[in-house]
Amino acid sequence: MQYSAPRWLPGGHAQTIWSALYARHKGGPELRFQRQRWDTPDGDFVDVDWLNYAPPEAPAGSFLAHPGASDERVPPLLVLFHGLEGSSQSQYAQAFATVARSRGWACALPHFRGCSGEMNLAPRAYHSGDFEEIGWMLARCKQQHGGPVLAAGVSLGGNALLRWAEEAGQSAATTARAVCAICSPIDLAASGRAIGRGFSRLVYTRMFLRSMVPKALRKLEQHPGLFDGERLRAARDLYEFDNLFTAPLHGFRNTEDYWARASAKPHLKRIGIPALLINARNDPFVPAHCLPRQQDVGSFVRLWQPAHGGHVGFTHGKPPGEVFTMPEQVCDWLAQAL
């Protein structure tokens, strides 16, 4: 990856926070999305925001390709999976959608359960290893779009996407041409320890718990007795939250079991389609010492590990900067699989 951090924005924390709050992440006309609600096989729902793009062969006003159109005639669809507590309104989602539109691509932004602004119904939420949900969403996107699919995931969404590619192996090619994981915590234990101490604990952990705990308590109102609400209210880090909520609700024994089984790093050699992993080596969430080396991955996997960029940062240019450089390079790489 060709990236150098601007001199005016030094350090992983600054590059993470500035990019999320201040850097320009929109360009051109306003992005317009059309939301679809999909019923899930377990009686719940997910919401998917589609960029309102009409390919030339589609009916006027439509943002979807003809279901019967040939793969070659339909523009590619970029499916982007958001990170922890993210949504289609996250700065990186807006940047990727802007880049997709500039290339004439379709773009779909699925929301994990409970992240679209409305609580989901089932006694579950989402987690870093939710590969079955990822597979179901990708297959539905592929069926609906009718053309080639390229998939990217940011942070948590990227780890879950890699877990799907690992579990699917070479059969993943029937759904997606290539995948990319951006700043993903592929070693969840290492990331959990990093975000649970020092400045990261004071800033990022508090930020996440500020939205995660109230949502979990609303889930308890839906399903009384699901977990211990008083203990969850007292949770002060993601380890405690995962131990009380994420792990038991999704079939894991405890936090250690969840972090071990959901991490993508141990299974990277199983991936059977082109896969790109981008991790800045100064990411406050993903310590450099836990990143894979080329000998740790299979022949389909490419590693980009620039020295700077922070966590989903990669701000470029003069103040306030913009965050299109990384999505452009990701889309350039994904396009090679078309």
matplotlib code that plots the C-alpha trace (Angstrom):
import matplotlib.pyplot as plt

x = [0.0, 1.3, 0.6, 2.5, 0.8, 0.8, 3.4, 0.6, -1.0, 1.5, 0.8, -1.7, -4.2, -4.3, -4.6, -7.5, -9.5, -8.9, -10.0, -13.2, -14.2, -12.8, -11.3, -13.4, -15.2, -17.8, -17.3, -19.6, -23.4, -25.0, -25.0, -28.5, -29.3, -32.4, -33.0, -34.2, -35.2, -34.4, -36.1, -33.5, -33.9, -34.3, -37.3, -35.3, -34.3, -31.3, -31.3, -29.3, -28.6, -28.1, -26.4, -28.9, -27.0, -28.8, -26.6, -27.4, -29.3, -31.5, -35.0, -35.2, -35.2, -33.9, -30.8, -30.6, -29.4, -31.7, -31.7, -31.2, -28.4, -25.0, -22.1, -20.1, -22.9, -23.6, -21.3, -19.6, -21.3, -19.1, -20.5, -19.0, -19.4, -19.1, -17.1, -18.1, -21.1, -20.7, -23.4, -23.8, -23.2, -19.7, -17.1, -15.4, -18.7, -19.4, -15.9, -16.2, -19.6, -18.3, -15.4, -17.7, -20.0, -17.1, -16.3, -19.8, -20.1, -23.1, -22.7, -24.5, -24.0, -25.5, -26.0, -25.3, -28.2, -29.2, -26.9, -29.3, -31.1, -33.7, -33.3, -33.4, -35.9, -34.0, -32.1, -28.8, -26.8, -23.6, -20.0, -16.5, -16.8, -20.4, -19.4, -22.7, -24.5, -21.8, -22.3, -26.1, -25.8, -23.3, -25.4, -28.5, -26.5, -25.2, -28.6, -30.2, -27.5, -27.0, -23.4, -19.9, -19.5, -16.5, -16.5, -14.7, -15.0, -13.8, -12.4, -14.9, -16.7, -13.4, -12.6, -16.0, -15.6, -12.3, -13.9, -16.5, -13.8, -11.9, -14.9, -16.1, -12.6, -12.6, -16.5, -16.4, -15.6, -19.2, -20.3, -17.5, -14.6, -12.3, -12.4, -10.5, -10.2, -9.3, -7.7, -9.3, -8.6, -7.7, -6.2, -9.0, -7.2, -4.3, -6.7, -8.8, -5.8, -4.7, -8.0, -8.4, -5.5, -4.1, -5.3, -7.3, -9.3, -10.0, -11.2, -12.1, -13.5, -15.7, -16.9, -17.9, -19.5, -21.5, -23.6, -23.2, -24.4, -27.7, -28.4, -27.7, -30.1, -32.8, -32.2, -32.8, -36.1, -37.1, -36.0, -36.1, -33.6, -31.3, -28.3, -27.4, -28.3, -26.7, -23.4, -23.5, -24.2, -21.0, -18.8, -15.9, -14.1, -14.9, -13.6, -16.3, -19.0, -18.1, -18.1, -21.6, -23.3, -21.5, -20.1, -23.2, -25.7, -23.8, -22.8, -19.4, -18.4, -16.7, -14.6, -11.5, -13.5, -15.1, -11.9, -10.1, -12.8, -13.8, -10.3, -9.4, -5.6, -5.2, -7.1, -5.7, -4.2, -7.7, -8.8, -9.4, -10.1, -8.0, -7.9, -6.2, -5.5, -4.6, -3.3, -1.4, 1.4, 0.5, -3.1, -4.1, -6.6, -4.5, -0.9, 1.8, 3.3, 0.1, 0.0, 0.6, 3.7, 3.6, 4.5, 1.5, -1.0, -2.0, -1.2, -4.4, -3.7, -1.9, -0.7, -0.4, 1.1, 2.0, 3.9, 1.2, -2.6, -4.0, -7.3, -9.3, -7.5, -5.2, -5.9, -4.3, -3.5, -3.6, -5.8, -8.4, -7.4, -9.5, -9.9, -10.4, -6.8, -7.3, -10.7, -9.3, -6.3, -8.6, -11.0, -8.0, -6.9, -10.3, -10.9, -8.0, -10.3, -12.9]
y = [0.0, 3.4, 5.6, 8.2, 10.0, 13.9, 15.6, 17.6, 14.4, 12.3, 9.1, 6.3, 7.9, 11.2, 9.5, 7.4, 10.1, 12.9, 10.7, 9.7, 13.2, 15.8, 14.5, 14.9, 11.6, 12.9, 14.2, 15.1, 15.0, 13.8, 10.1, 8.7, 5.2, 3.1, 0.8, -2.7, -4.9, -8.6, -11.2, -13.6, -17.4, -17.2, -14.8, -11.6, -8.8, -6.9, -3.6, -3.1, 0.4, 0.4, 3.2, 4.7, 3.8, 2.7, 0.8, 1.6, -1.6, -1.2, 0.3, 4.0, 4.8, 1.4, 0.9, -2.9, -4.8, -7.0, -10.4, -12.2, -10.0, -11.6, -11.2, -9.2, -6.7, -5.8, -3.4, -4.9, -4.7, -3.6, -5.0, -3.2, -4.6, -2.0, -2.3, -2.4, -0.1, 1.3, 1.8, 3.2, 6.6, 5.8, 8.0, 5.0, 3.7, 7.1, 7.2, 3.7, 4.5, 7.7, 5.8, 3.1, 5.7, 7.4, 4.1, 3.3, 0.4, -0.6, -0.5, -2.3, -1.5, -4.3, -3.5, -6.1, -6.7, -3.7, -1.3, 0.3, 2.5, 0.0, -2.9, -6.4, -8.9, -12.1, -12.8, -12.1, -9.3, -9.6, -10.5, -10.7, -14.3, -14.1, -15.8, -17.5, -14.2, -12.8, -15.7, -15.3, -11.6, -12.0, -14.7, -12.5, -9.6, -11.8, -13.1, -9.7, -7.9, -10.5, -9.5, -9.8, -9.2, -7.7, -7.6, -5.5, -5.4, -2.7, -3.7, -6.2, -6.6, -7.5, -10.2, -11.7, -11.5, -13.4, -16.0, -16.5, -16.8, -19.3, -21.5, -21.4, -22.1, -22.3, -22.4, -18.7, -17.9, -18.8, -15.7, -13.2, -12.5, -11.1, -9.8, -7.2, -6.8, -3.3, -2.7, -5.9, -7.4, -10.9, -11.7, -10.8, -11.5, -9.2, -6.5, -6.9, -6.5, -3.4, -1.6, -2.5, -0.4, 3.1, 5.8, 3.3, 2.2, 5.8, 6.8, 4.0, 1.5, 4.2, 5.2, 1.7, 0.9, 4.1, 2.6, -1.1, -1.2, 0.6, -1.5, -4.7, -3.5, -2.9, -6.5, -7.6, -5.7, -7.7, -11.0, -10.9, -13.1, -13.3, -12.1, -10.4, -6.7, -5.4, -7.0, -5.7, -2.1, -2.4, -3.6, -1.3, -3.0, -5.1, -8.3, -8.0, -7.0, -10.0, -12.3, -11.2, -10.6, -11.4, -14.8, -16.4, -15.0, -16.4, -19.9, -19.3, -20.4, -17.1, -14.3, -16.5, -19.0, -16.3, -14.5, -17.7, -19.2, -16.0, -14.8, -15.1, -15.2, -19.0, -19.9, -17.6, -20.5, -21.8, -18.9, -19.9, -16.6, -13.4, -11.7, -8.5, -7.6, -4.0, -3.2, 0.0, -0.9, 2.0, 0.9, 1.4, -1.4, -4.0, -4.3, -4.7, -7.7, -9.8, -9.1, -12.1, -12.6, -13.9, -17.3, -17.3, -17.0, -18.9, -18.2, -16.2, -13.7, -10.4, -8.4, -4.6, -3.3, 0.4, 2.0, 4.7, 5.1, 4.4, 2.5, 3.1, 6.4, 7.0, 10.7, 12.3, 15.8, 19.2, 19.9, 18.8, 16.1, 13.4, 9.6, 8.5, 7.3, 4.0, 3.1, 4.0, 1.6, -1.1, -0.8, -0.8, -4.1, -5.6, -4.7, -6.9, -9.9, -8.8]
z = [0.0, -1.0, 2.1, 4.0, 6.9, 6.6, 8.9, 10.6, 11.9, 13.8, 15.7, 15.6, 18.0, 16.2, 12.8, 14.2, 15.9, 13.3, 10.4, 12.2, 13.2, 10.9, 7.6, 4.5, 3.6, 1.1, -2.4, -5.3, -5.1, -1.9, -1.5, -1.7, -0.3, -0.6, 2.4, 2.2, 5.1, 4.8, 6.9, 8.4, 8.5, 12.3, 12.3, 12.7, 10.2, 8.9, 7.0, 3.9, 2.4, -1.4, -3.2, -5.6, -8.7, -11.9, -14.4, -18.1, -18.7, -15.6, -15.8, -15.2, -11.5, -10.5, -8.5, -9.1, -12.1, -14.1, -12.3, -15.7, -17.0, -17.7, -15.3, -17.8, -18.6, -15.0, -13.1, -10.1, -6.7, -3.7, -0.5, 2.6, 6.1, 8.9, 12.1, 15.8, 16.3, 12.8, 10.1, 6.5, 8.0, 9.3, 7.7, 6.0, 4.7, 3.1, 1.6, 0.1, -1.3, -2.9, -4.5, -5.7, -7.3, -9.0, -10.7, -11.8, -9.3, -7.3, -3.6, -0.7, 3.0, 5.1, 8.8, 11.5, 13.7, 15.9, 14.0, 11.5, 14.1, 15.1, 17.6, 16.1, 17.5, 18.3, 21.5, 19.8, 18.4, 16.2, 16.8, 15.2, 14.0, 12.6, 9.3, 8.8, 8.8, 6.4, 4.1, 4.1, 3.4, 0.6, -1.1, -0.9, -2.4, -5.2, -6.0, -6.0, -7.9, -10.6, -11.4, -9.9, -6.2, -4.4, -0.6, 2.0, 5.7, 8.2, 11.6, 13.1, 9.8, 8.1, 10.6, 10.1, 6.4, 6.6, 8.8, 6.1, 3.4, 5.6, 6.3, 2.6, 1.1, -2.7, -2.7, -1.7, -5.4, -6.3, -4.3, -4.3, -6.6, -3.9, -0.3, 1.7, 5.5, 6.7, 10.1, 11.3, 14.8, 13.4, 16.8, 19.1, 22.3, 21.3, 20.3, 23.4, 25.6, 23.6, 23.8, 27.4, 28.8, 28.9, 26.6, 24.5, 27.6, 28.5, 25.1, 22.7, 25.3, 26.9, 23.4, 22.5, 25.8, 25.7, 22.9, 23.5, 27.1, 26.5, 23.4, 25.5, 28.2, 25.6, 24.5, 28.1, 28.1, 25.0, 26.5, 30.3, 32.0, 29.0, 31.1, 34.3, 33.7, 37.0, 36.2, 32.6, 33.8, 35.9, 32.9, 32.4, 29.4, 26.4, 28.1, 30.7, 28.1, 25.9, 28.9, 30.0, 26.7, 23.4, 24.3, 25.9, 23.5, 20.5, 21.6, 23.2, 26.7, 27.7, 26.4, 25.9, 23.9, 21.8, 21.1, 20.2, 17.9, 16.2, 15.3, 11.6, 12.1, 12.8, 9.6, 6.9, 5.0, 4.3, 2.2, -1.4, -3.1, -3.5, -0.1, 1.0, 4.6, 5.4, 8.9, 9.8, 12.2, 14.5, 14.9, 18.5, 18.2, 16.5, 17.8, 15.2, 17.1, 16.4, 12.6, 10.3, 8.2, 4.6, 5.8, 8.1, 5.2, 2.1, -1.5, -2.1, 0.7, 0.2, 3.2, 3.3, 6.5, 6.2, 9.1, 9.6, 9.2, 12.7, 13.0, 9.8, 9.4, 6.4, 6.2, 3.2, 2.1, 3.7, 6.7, 7.2, 4.8, 3.2, 3.6, 0.0, -0.6, 1.2, -0.4, -3.8, -3.4, -2.0, -5.0, -7.4, -5.8, -5.8, -9.4, -10.5, -9.7, -12.2]

ax = plt.figure().add_subplot(projection="3d")
ax.plot(x, y, z, "-o")
ax.set_aspect("equal")
plt.show()
